[in-house]
Amino acid sequence: MTDLSEAHLEAFLEMMSAERGAAVNTLQSYERDLKDALLFLRSRGTRLITATADDLRSYLSHLAGEGFKSSSQARRLSALRQFYKFLYAEGLRGDDPTGILDAPKKGRALPKTLSIDDVSKLIGQAEAEAKSGDDALSKLRMHALIELLYATGMRVSELVSLPASVLSQNGRFLVIRGKGNKERLVPLSQAAIRAMRAYGEALREKEDGAASPWLFPSYGKSGYLPRQVFARDLKGLAARAGIRVAAISPHVLRHAFASHLLANGADLRAVQELLGHSDISTTQIYTHVLDERLHELVQNHHPLAKQAKKQD
């Protein structure tokens, strides 16, 4: 005799196909996920059609224990939600046990970053090449790009589209026009100022009066250096500096800027302002850096922690 749960599962899949026009792959995914839940519940002496919210929580806990990612758990729960909504709509159940279940929390991936040593290697390589004299303007440009990016944490789109007028600014601050046309003020390091000025002088000599409105001009449609070209050249520089190419991108340097600031005592709100994040929740992807610093702070400076170290 056919298990009643399996019969209802077949009816559910028929409804998804006939009424909602679900694709074959979608139907196969639903069937696979729901049969997995059915087998788990059956091993516990429970049927899919009569499962309670606690039974389904146990199933999700089982998935987590088996090492399923939160996204995979969420997909299984989504299939179960659709199935029990169908049973409720058809009058086959008087409740929906998935209604009080929370979706598995998705862990936010930590941003890739570089160590301070790797950034030093990268900048050192760019500086050495800028002094070599070969293809001078291109090498000076790369040095300026690297120094500016690491000094300010700008988005790559903000960096490549800087106006040439920044060369005439005096002082150690740069005005950046970011998302939503919002302006923010970021400090420049002395190294970034020197690299930018050296590049600016070489650029003026080459332009012969036909000045571009952009700091990093290009013959492309936008008139300034495409992000993709900078990203490609950055990987080439990383390879020559002995840094793993897969680990490098302009965005990784932005993350390095933020991570290194926080690791050395900067306030999260200050980093939010420098990065141009409108909401601090966006900046909180870096709290793992703060956690490490605070843990080290407590271990090194709390009197009880010091006392425990002496006893060891």
N, C-alpha and C positions, 0 to 999 in steps of 0.2 A: 504493500500500500504506500502511496506517495505521501511523504511528510507534508503536513498542512502548510508549514512554513515555506517549503519549496514551491508548493502550488501558488501561494500568494506572491512569492518572489517572481514566478513566471508571469503572473497577472500584472505585476508592477512593471516588468520589463516590456510587456506588450503595450501597456498604457503609455510608457515613455516613448515607444516607437511610433504608435498610431496617433496619439494626441499631441505629442510635443515634438515629433519628428527628430528624436535624438539620433545622432550619427552612430554607425556600427561600433566605432571605437569607444564611444561614450557608453553604449549599452554593455559592451564587454567589460569595461571598467567597473560599472555598477554591479554587474553579475559577479565579477571576481571579488570585489570588496565585500559585498553582502554575503556571499557564500563563505568567505573567510570568517565573518562574524558568526554566521550560522553554525559552522563547525566548532568554533570556540565555545559558543553557548551550549551546543549539544554535549560537548565534553564535560560541561558543568551540570548536565541534567536539566537544561533550560531550552525552550524553543524560541526562535527568533520572534515569532508572532506574539509571544507572551512575556518577552523580556522586560524587566523593569529598568528604571534609570540607574540603579545600583549595578545591575548586570552589565549594562553598557559602559558604565564607568570602569568596571573591572576589565572589560575588553580593551578599552583605551589604555588603561594602566599596563595591561599585558603587551600592547604594541610598544609602549614606551620602554618597557623592560627588555623587549626584543631588539631595541636600538633603532626603531623607526623614527625618522625625522618628524618634527612637529607638523611640517607641511603634509607628510603622508598620513599622519594621524588625522589631520583636519579634513583631508579628502575622504577618508573612511567615515568620519562623523557626518560629512555632508551627504554621503550616500545613504547613511542610516536615517538622516533627517527626511530626505525625500521619500524613503520607503515608508516611514511611520506616518508622514503626512498623507500618503496614499491610503494607508490602512484606515486612518481617521476619517478621511473624506468618503471612503467607501462604507463606513459604518462597521468595519471589521474590528476596530478598537475604539474605546471611548475616551482614550487619552493619547498624548504623544510623549513618550518617555524621553525623547531627546530635547524637549522644550526647556528643561532646566539644566542641561549639560553645557558646560563652558567649553569653548573651542580651545584646543591646545595652544599655549602661548608660543609664538614664533620668536626664537632668539634672534636678536638683531646682529648681523654679522659685523665683527670688528673691522674697521678700515685697515687696509694694508698700509704699512708705514716703513720708514727706513731708520736705521740707527744713526746716531750723531756721527759715528765714525764713517758710515757709508756716505752721508751727506758731505762730510769733509772731503772724502775721496772724490766725489762727483764735482764739487766746486773747485778742488785743487786741479783736477784734470782740465776743467773748462778754463781756468786761469792760465795754466801752463800753455794750453793750445792758443789762447788769445795773445800770448807773448811770443809765439813762434814766428809770426810774420807771414806765414803762408795763408792765403785766402783770409786776409786779416779781418775784413768786415764781417764775414760769416762767423768767424771764431769769436770776435768781440761781441757780436749779437748774442751768441749762445751763452757767453759768460754773463752778459747783462741779464738775460732771461732767467738764468738759474739763480743769480744773486737776488733779483727782484722777487722771484717766486718764493724762495725760502725765507726772505726777510719779511715778507708781507702776508704770505698765505693766500694770495689772490686766487680766484678762480682762473683757469687758463683762458677762458673767454675774456675776462677782464684784463688779463696781462697782455695778450696779443693785440688788443684793441686800444691800448693806451695812446692818447694823443701825443703828438710831437711836442706840444706846449709844455709837457712836464720837464723838458730839458731846460726851460728858462726859469723854472721854480727854484727858489733858494730855500734852504732849510732842510730839516730831516723828516719832513712829513709829505705824504702823497695823498691826493684826493682821488678816490676810486669811485667810479659810477658802476653800481652793481645791479642786482635784480630789481625790477620795478623802478628802474631809473633812480634808485636811492643812492645818495652819496655818503661815503664814510672816509674818515681820516685814518691812515695807517703810518706808523713810523718806518723810516728807512735806516738800515745799518750803514755805517761808513763804507763798508765794502761794496754794498749795493750802489751807493752814490758814485763811488769811483768807477765801478764797472759801467754804469749807465752813462757817465760823462765821457769816458774813453770811447765807448761805442758811438755816442752822439757826435763827437768830434770827427770820427772816421766817416760817419754817415754824411755830415755836412760837406766834407771834402769830396765825396763821391757824387753827391747830388748836383753840384755845379749850379746852384741857384734854383733848380727845379724841385723845390722842397715839397715833401709829402705831408699831409696833415697827421700822419700816423708815425708813432715812434718806431714801429717795426713794419715798414712798408713792404708791399708785395705787388706783383703784377696781376694777382687774382681779382675776382669780381668784387670782393669786399674792400680791396685796397690795402689790407694789412695781412700779416703772416697767418696762414691757416693753422688752426689748432693741430690738425693731423700732421702737418709738416714739422711743427715743433715737437710733437710726441715721437715722431720717427727719429728726428735728430737727437732727441734726449736718450732714446734707447741706444743709439750708436755711441754716444758719449759714455753711457753707463758701461757698455761692453769694453770700451777702451780703458775705463777706470777700474775694471775688474769686478764690477757689480753685476749680480744676476739680472739679466735683461727683463725676465718675466716679472721681476719685483718692482720695476720702475715705470712711472708714468707721471705726467704733470700733476694729476690728482693726488698721487702718492706723496709728492713733495708738499702739497697743501696739508695733507694729513700729518706729515712729519713736522711741519711748522707748528701745528696745534699741539701735537703730542709732546714735543720737546719743550714747548712753553709750559704746559701743565706739569710735566715731570720736574721742571725747575722752579715751581712755586707760583706760576701765574694763576689768577682767579678765573673760574669758568665763565663768569659774566664778561670779563675783559676779552677772553678768547672769542666769545660769541660776537662781540662788537667787531673784533678784528677780522673775523671770517665773513661777516656780513650776514649772519643767520638772523632771521626775523624772530625766531622762536628758540628759546634755550633748549627745548627738547631735542632739537636737531644737533646741538652741540654736545648733548649728553652721551653721544656714542663714544666720547672720550673719557667717560667716567672710570673706565677700567684703569686708565693712567692715574687718575686721582686716587683710586682705591689702593693701587700699589704704593703711591707716595705717602698716603695717610698711614698705611700699615707700617711702612718703614719709619715714619715719623714717630709713631707710638712705640715701636720696638726699640728705637734708639734714644728716645727722650723721656718716656714715661718712667717714673721712679720704680714702679713695681716690676716693669720689664727689665730695667737695669739690675734690680736686685736678683731676679731670676737668672739672669746671665751670669752674675757673680757666683751664684750657688752651683751652676753647671760647671 
